[in-house]
Amino acid sequence: MALPLATAMFPVRAADKFPSRPIRIIVPLAPGGSADTVCRLLGNGLTKILGQPVIVENRPGAGGLTGLSEVARSAPDGYTLGYSLAGALTVAPHIARKMPYDPFKDLVPVSQVIGVPEIIVVNPRTGIKTLGELVSYAKANPGKLNFGSAGNATIPHLAGELFKRVAGVEMVHVPYRGSGPALNDLLAGQVQVMVSDITLVRSHIEAGRLTGLAVAGPRRVDQLPNLPTTAEAGVPAMQVSNWHGLVAPAGLPPALLDELHHGIARAMALPEVKERIDSEGAEIVASSSAEFGAFLKKESDKWGGLVKELGIQWD
């Protein structure tokens, strides 16, 4: 893609002066959620590192598409960025009737900021204590267990469908409008199973209100050290992560990409930021643009294949 004339003529000068004014990060979700919270932590850190204010703006709508479409239409000068979760970049393109942007043509990856381990949990009243017991029960009682999610085509929904496929079990999907209502019904026993961000369920596991069965990732988490991975529990193909990442309008000069990446890495390493992220059970990634781009392609292929196979659609 050809760079805008001003960028093409003066890439070094722009990079040398960057940033000379406030940076805007658009969060395509409502205030108060995990993405908004982490982005504001990052923004505070970047303000210290880069020496310019970083302003976080919430632009919710259409599952994240509204906010990221605004990013895609912005000038590729480093002063407008988008903070996204997995859905708007790697799931929505496979289910939306009409995408307002192409995530691989109209946006450029800047950095994956954090990874959020996914935990398979059940209501304690099921009596299920291990992942193996869940698989055995579900096989013996097809369709009897309900699994909740934050809504159709969300990562918790796709994670539940992936588990059904790789474990060879049948469970009934119950979609909610957000993770909070799904969690409430899981605690009440209206649904029995959920695959959820560790940040949402950790305190309930520690208090005994939920039973954690496994971490759906390659390694255990420090906050729940006794919880095995899905591989250790006998279902190695059940690998799911949620994540947050920064993107920018396509055409952003490589020098500015590098500057932003290094700023993000330094900001996330600040003690006050690192301690908060660690306390939530998330993992700081701060990857390069190339690393994040390769990760996005892999995630898009994985979820796109599952969406097509199951015919999943948005409500």
Rosetta blueprint (number, residue, H / E / L):
1 M L
2 A L
3 L L
4 P L
5 L H
6 A H
7 T H
8 A H
9 M H
10 F L
11 P H
12 V H
13 R H
14 A H
15 A H
16 D H
17 K H
18 F L
19 P L
20 S L
21 R L
22 P L
23 I E
24 R E
25 I E
26 I E
27 V E
28 P L
29 L L
30 A L
31 P L
32 G L
33 G L
34 S H
35 A H
36 D H
37 T H
38 V H
39 C H
40 R H
41 L H
42 L H
43 G H
44 N H
45 G H
46 L H
47 T H
48 K H
49 I H
50 L H
51 G L
52 Q L
53 P L
54 V E
55 I E
56 V E
57 E E
58 N E
59 R L
60 P L
61 G L
62 A H
63 G H
64 G H
65 L H
66 T H
67 G H
68 L H
69 S H
70 E H
71 V H
72 A H
73 R H
74 S L
75 A L
76 P L
77 D L
78 G L
79 Y L
80 T E
81 L E
82 G E
83 Y E
84 S E
85 L E
86 A H
87 G H
88 A H
89 L H
90 T H
91 V H
92 A H
93 P H
94 H H
95 I L
96 A L
97 R L
98 K L
99 M L
100 P L
101 Y L
102 D L
103 P L
104 F L
105 K L
106 D L
107 L E
108 V E
109 P E
110 V E
111 S E
112 Q E
113 V E
114 I E
115 G E
116 V E
117 P E
118 E E
119 I E
120 I E
121 V E
122 V E
123 N L
124 P H
125 R H
126 T H
127 G L
128 I L
129 K L
130 T L
131 L H
132 G H
133 E H
134 L H
135 V H
136 S H
137 Y H
138 A H
139 K H
140 A H
141 N L
142 P L
143 G L
144 K L
145 L L
146 N E
147 F E
148 G E
149 S E
150 A L
151 G L
152 N L
153 A L
154 T L
155 I H
156 P H
157 H H
158 L H
159 A H
160 G H
161 E H
162 L H
163 F H
164 K H
165 R H
166 V H
167 A H
168 G L
169 V L
170 E L
171 M L
172 V E
173 H E
174 V E
175 P E
176 Y L
177 R L
178 G L
179 S H
180 G H
181 P H
182 A H
183 L H
184 N H
185 D H
186 L H
187 L H
188 A H
189 G L
190 Q L
191 V L
192 Q L
193 V E
194 M E
195 V E
196 S E
197 D E
198 I H
199 T H
200 L H
201 V H
202 R H
203 S H
204 H H
205 I H
206 E H
207 A L
208 G L
209 R L
210 L L
211 T E
212 G E
213 L E
214 A E
215 V E
216 A L
217 G L
218 P L
219 R L
220 R L
221 V L
222 D L
223 Q L
224 L L
225 P L
226 N L
227 L L
228 P L
229 T E
230 T L
231 A L
232 E L
233 A L
234 G L
235 V L
236 P L
237 A L
238 M L
239 Q L
240 V L
241 S E
242 N E
243 W E
244 H E
245 G E
246 L E
247 V E
248 A E
249 P E
250 A L
251 G L
252 L L
253 P L
254 P H
255 A H
256 L H
257 L H
258 D H
259 E H
260 L H
261 H H
262 H H
263 G H
264 I H
265 A H
266 R H
267 A H
268 M H
269 A L
270 L L
271 P H
272 E H
273 V H
274 K H
275 E H
276 R H
277 I H
278 D H
279 S H
280 E H
281 G L
282 A L
283 E E
284 I E
285 V L
286 A L
287 S L
288 S L
289 S H
290 A H
291 E H
292 F H
293 G H
294 A H
295 F H
296 L H
297 K H
298 K H
299 E H
300 S H
301 D H
302 K H
303 W H
304 G H
305 G H
306 L H
307 V H
308 K H
309 E H
310 L H
311 G L
312 I L
313 Q L
314 W L
315 D L
